[in-house]
Amino acid sequence: MKPILLAPDYYLHNFHQLINSVSQRYGDLLCTEESAWIVTFHRLPENAQMLCIRLLSRKGLLFRCDKLSYSEIDDISLAANELCNVGFIKINSSDWPLEEIVALFTKPELLKLFPVLSPYKSYRKPELVQELIKHTPALDAFKQDILQICHQEYLDTFLLLFFGNRHQDLSQFVLSDLGLNQFESYSVDKDSRLFTDRDQIRQWLELSALSDHYWQAKENKDQPEIVTLAKEIPPAYHWPPLERKRQQLINHIARDLERFEMSEKALELFEQSQLPSSRERQVRILDKLQHFDRALKLTLTIKQSPHNEEEAEVAERLEKKLSRTLKRTYQPTAKPVFNENHLTLPNDGQRVELAVAEHYASQGWSVHYMENSLLCGLFGLAFWDIIFAPIPGAFLNPYQRSPRDMFHPEFYQQREALINRRLNEIRENNWQAWLEVYRYKLGISNDWVNWSLLTEEIIIQSTSTIPSNILYELFTRLLFDLRSNRSGLPDLIMFKANQYRWVEVKGPGDKLQNNQIRWLKKFAELGSPAYVDYVTWK
């Protein structure tokens, strides 16, 4: 296929799409300054608009004019002056931190510009910079025009309003333009917007900034800063999307406090969160603090109403431990037993899964190394129309692989009738549109479908061989916890005549993971043939 070539000003069109969409959907929530910025931007000449976008898209706020080179912008100096005239950039401001200006220059450049540094030319750049700062050089001594992009925070707001999250940015437009991402068609309008008042926007951005600060402190292993940030976590929000973000941050910070041996502080934070694994951590802290009765009470609550299967298993282990401590009667769950094969195969350097696949292929099996991609792919095809159903607030921008509630309990709750109807159709073998959906949607982004692995041959083999009631049960388990249960499936799926078999491959020293054990237990419960193959190399 011939590669797609982007027009030199491709990003100008994309940026117009961004701000026009934000104006149409959120015009009533924009502050006066943001609205005025958009109006002013539209009035600028195209060259100035393009330079503005280029600078907003770059890392940092300060730039050297002599380092700016964009072939599609005729006169960068003129464009910069036009931006300066409307307050979109500043040029050569005397109040900028000297450290940030110096960072724009290389060590050889600094030595050439400032002879006073000659005695220190053997210094590394950080030490050289410190020597230069002692001399407080004037800005004009750098002999280059420096500019600063203003109002970066407006772009942050526009991106949040357009995408409804902080992980997508202007690069998403490019991926789509290049044909690297194709997305389902669905309605995105004012009625489906995420934010309904300005406070929600402000609070989201503030919480995001706090989260960014935390991850930076964590990367720097700055324990005192993390402890300080724990005190800055805002009180609970009434708006569920924002409260979920707050509780996610709470779980991260509280876990760090626990590692810092600040158990009581960690417990106080965890008690503000309902998200896994908050309750598990509370039990472990209570156990450590020897509050055994409280720990057991919470453990039994978890066991009675777990958020997911992993939490239920953790509760089982915690109950056993606490029962021993409290000398309480406890009836352990029987350890699962799975079908096993022990294979000795030649080690020719390939992955152990592929070696096992070749072993079974030589016995006449049609073997596919799919891991999670088969069942997840079939789920994506079977529920495609439901996944992309027009649920209010599910789709906030044209570049989504799934609705925003895909991995939250609300996904099932808001589509319960549709999902149950489809499940029953599958169980009764009354839904057979697998290939129709596959062919019609081929290549369109869906969080559940890996187009590079899912083929028509595999779909035909699996849907004609795996009983429909088994598919019903497997999809039902997926739906119980879509985030956790989409992983842990066996490496191989094999077909021969009317037989099929799941195979989890374990090389020397490899052990079953908990999520793999849970799926194997489900297969055993259903009587769906599944094996664990342990491999020893010759």
N, C-alpha and C positions, 0 to 999 in steps of 0.2 A: 504494500500500500504506500502511495506517495506521501511523504511527510507533509504535514500542514505547516505553512509558513505564516507567521503572524505579521500583520501590518506594523510598521514602526511605531505607530501611536496606539497600539492595541490597548494599552493600559488606560488611555484617556477615555475610551469608550466604556471600559469596565468601571472606572471611577464614576463616570456619569450615571451608570446603572445603579451603582451603590447609593449615591447621594439622592438621586431622583426617587428611588424606592423608599429610602428612609423618609424623605419629605412627604411622600404620598401616604405612607402607613403611620408615621409617627410625628407628623408636622405639629400636632397639638401638644406633643410632649417635649419638643425641642425648646431649649432656652432661647432667649432673644439673641444672644451672641452667636449661638450655633446657626440659627436661621439666617442671621445677617451674613455669616461666613459663607454659607452656601450661595446666597444671592450674589455676594461679591465675587466668589469663585467663578460663577457663570459669566460674569461681565468681563473677566480677564481675557486677554488674547490667548490663543491656544498654546503658544510657546511658554507663556507664564504658567498656564494651567499644568502643562506637562512637567515643568521643572518643579512646581509645587508638589505634584504627586510623587515624582522621583525622590524628592527630599523626605517627604512624609514616610515613604516606604523604606528608607535606609535606616540603619542602626545608628543611634546617637542623634544629637541635636545640632552639633557644630560641624561645619564642613569648610574645607579650603576651596576657594573658587577655582584655583588652578588645577585642582584634581577632579573637577566636574567636567565630564565629557560625554555628551549624548548626541549621537549623529542626527537624531530626528529634531533636535532643538537648534534652530539656526543661529541664534545669538544668545548664549547663556548669560552674558553680562547684562544685556538689555532685559531679558526675562527676570533676572534677579532684581534689577532696579524696579521693575513693575510690581514685583511681589513686595518689595520693601515699601513702596509707595502706599500700598493698601494695608500694611502692617502684618503681612503673612510671614515675612522674615525680617531679621535685623542684620545689619552689616556693620562689622567692626565696632562693636559696643565695648566700651571701656570697663564695664562692670562684670564681664565674664570671668569665671575662676581661671587663674593662670594655669593651673594644672591641666584643665581641659583643653586649653589652647596648645600647650606644649605637646600634649598627647597626639596632636595632628601631624607632628613632624618626626622624621626618623632621627636616629642618633647622628649619622653623618651630616644631615641637614642642620641640626642644632650646632654642631661643632663648626660648621662653615659660617653660620649666621652670627655666632657669638664667640669671638676670639678669646674672651675671658675664660672659656671652658677648656682651653688648650691644656692646662696642667692636669686636667681630669679625663683626658681622652681614653684612658685605660678603664675608666669606670663603666659599669653596666648602665644602661639607659636610666633605670629608676634612680640610681645615685646621682647620675649626671643631671637629671631633672631637678633634684633637690638642690644641687649647687646653683643651677640657673635661677631657681625661684628665689634664692637668697638675694639675687641682684635685682629682683622685681623689674624685669624688662618691660618697656612700653609695648603696646600692641603693634605699633608701626615698625618696631624693630624686627618683627617676623617677616616683613616685606611681602606679605600676601594678604589679600582680602579674605576675611573670615566671615561666614554668615551663619545665622542660627535660624532654624525652622521654628515657627511659632504654632501654637494651638494644636500640638500633637494629640492633646487630650480629646479634641473634637473627633479626630479619626478613630480613636479608641471607642468613643461613644457610637459613632456611625457604624462601625464594624459589629459592635455588640447588638445594636438594634437590627441590623440586617441579618446577621447569622443566628442571633439568639444564644451565642456562646463566645468563649474567648480563644478557642483553638483553631478556628478558621479565620483566614485573613485574605488579602487581595490575591495571594497566590492561587486561591481556589478558582478564581475566574480564569487564570491562565491554564490550569489543568483541564478545565472544561473547553476552553478555546482550542487547545491542542488535541482534543478528542481523547485525552487520557482518561477522563471521567465522563461517563454518560449517566444522566439521572432521570428518574421517573418523572412523568408530567403530573403535577398536582397543583391545586389552587393555592396561591400565596397572596392574601389580601389583608385589608385592615381588620377584618373580623377574626383573623387567625393570629393576630400578633401576640407576643409573649407579655410585653409590659403594658400595664394599663394606667400607670401614673408615674410622675417624675421621680418620686421617692424610691420606687423600685429600681429605677435605672441608677440613681445615685448610690443606693445601698449595694447593688450588685457590683458596681465599679469599686467601691470602697472595700468590699469583702474580697474582690479579686486582687486588689493591690495588697491587702494583708496576706493573702495566700501566696502571692508572688514573693513577698518579703520573707515569708516562712521558708519557702523552698530555696531561696538564696541563702538564708541562714543555715539551713540544713546542709546545703552543698558545701558551705564554708565550715561546717562543723562548729558553729558558733552557739554553744550551749547557753550562755547568758542571754543572747538575743532571743532564742526560742522561748526561754522562760519569761522574758519580758513580753513577747508576743502573746503568750497564753493569757496575760492579763488584759489584752486589747481585743479579745474576741467579743463581738457585740452580743447583746441579749437576743433571745429567740425572736425570730420573725414570724409574723402571721401568714405570710405568703409561702406556700409549700415549696416552690422551686428554689427560692432563696434559702429557706430553712434547711433544705437538703444539702445545699452547698456549705452552709455553716456547719452542719453536723459532720460532713466529710472532713472539713478542716479540723474540727474538734478531735475527731478520731486520730488524725495524724499527730497533732500536737500533744494530745494526752498520752499517746503511745511513747512519744519521746520523753515526756516527763516521767513516765513509768521507768524507762531505761535510765533516767537520771537519778533513780532512787527517790523520787518525789511522789511517793505512792498516794498520800492523801490528796495532793493537788490533782494528780492524774484521775483519781476516783471522782473528784468533784466535777471535772470536765466530762468524763465518760458518762456520768449520770445525766448530762444534758443532751445526750445523743441516743437515738433509737436505731441507728444504722449498725448493721454488723461491721465489726465484731465488738461493738461497745459492751454488750452484756457479758460476753465471754471475758473481756478484760476486767470488768468490774468483779466478776467472780474470782478471778485469779488474784486481784489485788486484795479483796476481802479475805481470801484464804491466807495470803501472805501476812496480812495484818491480824490474823487469827480470829477474825469475825466469822467463825465457821457456820453458825446458824443462819446468819444473813446470806452467806455465800450459798448454802444449800437451798434456801428458800428461792433465791433468784435462779439457781440452776434448774430447779423443778419447774419454775415458770417458763424458762427457755424450752425445756423438754416438752412441756404441754403445748406451747405455741411457738415453734421455731420459725425464724424468718426464712430459713432454707435448710437443705439437708445437711450441709456442713455444720451449721449451728446445732442441729439436732445431735449429730455425732459427737461434737465437742461437749455438749451437755451430758451425754452418756458417760464420757470419760471423766468429766468433772464430778458427776454424781458418785461414780465408783471411788474416786480419790477421797471425796469428802465423807462418804459413808464409812470408809475405813478409819478416817480421823475421828469421826463421831461415834464409832462402834455401832453403826446402824446397819441393819440387814439390807443387802443389796443383791439383786438377781441379775447377773451379767447377761448380755446378749451373746448368743452363740456366734463364734467366729465363722465367717463365711468360708465355704470351700468351693473352689472353682475348678473347672476342667483344665488340665494341664498337659502340655506336651513338652518333652525334653529332646531338643534336636542338637546334633553335632554336625556342624557345617564347615566347609572350607573357608578360610579367611582370605578373600581376594581383594580386600581393601574397600569394598563397597559398604553402604549402610546395612546394618543388621536387618532392618525391615525389608530391604530389597533382596537380601540373601534368602530370607524366609519366603518372600513372594516367589522367587525363582524355584525354590524347593517345591512349593505347591503347584506351580505352573507345570512342572515336569510330571506331575501326577494327574494332569488334565483339568485342573481348576483354572477358572478365569479369575485372576487376582488383581485387585486394585488397592494401591496404597493411598488411602483417602483420609485417614485420621478422622477429624471432626467434619470433614467437608461433605460426606455423603448425607448423613441424617440432617445436618443443618441445611444443606442444599435442598433436599426434598421438602423440608419444612418451609424454606423460603418460597419454593414454587407453589406448594399447596395453599399457603396463606398469603400469597403475594397481594391479592386484591384487598385483603383485610389489613395487612401491614400498611398499605398505602391508601387506606380508606380515609375519606375527608372528615376526620375528627377535629373539632375546633382546637386550635393550639398545637396540633401534632406536627405541622410543617410551617417553618418560619422563614425558610429561604429556598431557592431552587436547587440547592446543592446538598441534599440530605440522602443518606443511604438507608435511612429508616426514620420512623417518627421519633420525636424527642423523648417520648415516654417508653420507647421500645424495651428498655431494660429496667423498668420500674413496675411495681404492681399495678399501676394505673393502666398499663397496656391491656392487660386482660380485663380489668374491671370495666373499661370504657367500650370494650368490644365483645363482651361476654356472649351475647346472643349469636353474633356472627361466628365467633370462634367455636362455640359448642355445636352449631349447625354443621360447620365444616368438619369438625372432629367426627361427628356421627356419620356424615357422608363417607368419610374415609373408612371408618370401622365397618360400615355396611357395604363397602366396595362400590359406592355410588358416585365417587369422584375420581375421574380418570383423565383429567386435563393436564397431566404432568408434561407431556411433550408439547402440547399446544402452548402452555405458558412458557416453557423453555425456549421454543422457537420465536415466540413473539417478543420476549423480554431479553433475549440473548445480548449480553454486554452491558445491560443497564445495572448501575450500582445498587446492590442490596446487601446489607450487612450479613445476610445469611448464605448468599450464593457465591461460591468461588468458581467463576467461569473457567479458570484455567484447569480445573480438575474435574468438574462435573460435565459429563458427556451424555449424549443420547443413549449410547450403548449401556452405560452404567445405570441410567434412569430406567431403561427397559428391563434390564436384568433384575434390579432391586425391586421395582414395583410389581413385577410379575412373579417374583420368587418369595419375597418377604410377605407373610400373610397380612392382610389389611388390618386385622384386629391387633397385630403386633405393632404396626406403624401407628395405629391409634394410641396405644399405650405409651410408645416412645415419645410421640409428640406431646402427650399429656404430661409426661415427666419434664420435657423441655419447658413447657409453659408454666410449670410450678415455679421455676427460677431460671428465666431465660439467660441471665448473665452467667451464672455458675454452671448450669447444666449443658451449655453449648460446648464445653470442653471435657476431655477425659474419655472420649469414645475410642474404641480399638483402632489400631493402626491400619489393619487390613480388612477388607470385605471380599469374600470369595464366593464364586458360584460354580456349580457343576450340575448339569441336568436340572432337576427341580430342588436341588439342595443349595443352602447358603450357610456361611459361617463367618462370624466375627473373630478376628485374631488380634490379640494384644501381644506385641513382641517385646521381649526383654533380653537384652544382651548381657554378657558377663557382668555381674555386680549391680545390675539395674533392678529396682524394686517397683512394685505397684504404688502409684500415687493414690491419695484418698479419692480424688474425683474419678479415677479409673475404677477403683473398687466399687464405688457407688453404681456406676454403669454396669459393671459385671454382675453385681447383685440383682439389678433390675432385669438383665437378660436371663439370669438363673430363675428368677421369680416367674418370668413369662414363658420359660421353656424355649427361649430363643437361643440357638446354638452359638456359644461363645467359648473361646479357649484362650489360655495364656500360654504362649510358647517361649520357653526358656532356652536360650541358645548358648552352646559352648563351641568355641572355635577349635578346629582340628589343628 
